[in-house]
Amino acid sequence: MWKITKQYFKDLWVYFWSLTTFDEKVVATGKEVKQRAKRVKQELKDVKKAVKEVAKQSKDVVDAAKGSTRKGRKTKKK
């Protein structure tokens, strides 16, 4: 009796997998997750670069508060 019940559930499982495209959806979702993770990794690199630039520029603000002259290209007078 147990073998028959066990085989019934195995057959039922195979039947459900053959009817649906569940496995195809799982594969597609997996690919999309990998693609999004890769994109997030790229964006984090960009954010890291931007944060470094902000840190460099924040030093200029501190210098300006101290009264130092501005470095770089001189502003045009109108």
C-alpha positions as CSV (number, residue, x, y, z in Angstrom):
1,M,0.0,0.0,0.0
2,W,2.8,2.4,0.9
3,K,4.6,1.8,-2.4
4,I,1.4,2.5,-4.4
5,T,0.8,5.8,-2.5
6,K,4.4,6.8,-2.9
7,Q,4.3,6.1,-6.6
8,Y,1.0,8.0,-6.9
9,F,2.5,11.1,-5.4
10,K,5.6,10.8,-7.7
11,D,3.4,10.5,-10.7
12,L,1.3,13.4,-9.6
13,W,4.4,15.5,-9.1
14,V,5.7,14.7,-12.6
15,Y,2.3,15.4,-14.0
16,F,2.2,18.9,-12.4
17,W,5.7,19.7,-13.6
18,S,4.8,18.7,-17.2
19,L,1.6,20.8,-17.2
20,T,3.0,24.0,-15.9
21,T,5.9,26.2,-17.1
22,F,6.9,26.6,-13.5
23,D,10.5,25.3,-14.2
24,E,10.8,27.8,-17.0
25,K,9.6,30.6,-14.8
26,V,12.1,29.6,-12.2
27,V,15.0,29.7,-14.7
28,A,13.9,33.0,-16.1
29,T,13.6,34.5,-12.6
30,G,17.0,33.2,-11.7
31,K,18.5,34.9,-14.8
32,E,16.7,38.1,-13.9
33,V,18.0,38.0,-10.4
34,K,21.6,37.5,-11.6
35,Q,21.2,40.4,-14.0
36,R,19.8,42.7,-11.4
37,A,22.6,41.8,-8.9
38,K,25.2,42.6,-11.6
39,R,23.5,46.0,-12.2
40,V,23.4,46.8,-8.5
41,K,27.1,45.9,-8.2
42,Q,27.8,48.4,-11.0
43,E,25.7,51.1,-9.4
44,L,27.5,50.6,-6.1
45,K,30.8,51.2,-7.8
46,D,29.5,54.4,-9.2
47,V,28.2,55.5,-5.8
48,K,31.6,54.7,-4.3
49,K,33.3,56.9,-6.8
50,A,30.8,59.7,-6.2
51,V,31.3,59.5,-2.4
52,K,35.0,59.8,-2.8
53,E,34.5,62.9,-4.9
54,V,32.2,64.4,-2.3
55,A,34.8,63.7,0.4
56,K,37.4,65.6,-1.7
57,Q,35.1,68.5,-2.2
58,S,34.1,68.7,1.4
59,K,37.7,69.5,2.2
60,D,37.3,72.6,0.0
61,V,34.3,73.8,2.1
62,V,36.4,73.5,5.2
63,D,39.2,75.5,3.7
64,A,36.7,78.1,2.5
65,A,35.4,78.4,6.1
66,K,38.9,79.0,7.3
67,G,39.4,81.8,4.8
68,S,41.6,80.2,2.2
69,T,41.5,81.3,-1.4
70,R,39.7,79.2,-4.0
71,K,41.8,76.8,-6.0
72,G,41.2,76.1,-9.7
73,R,40.0,78.2,-12.5
74,K,39.4,81.9,-11.7
75,T,35.8,83.2,-12.1
76,K,35.1,85.7,-14.8
77,K,34.1,89.2,-13.7
78,K,31.2,90.8,-15.4
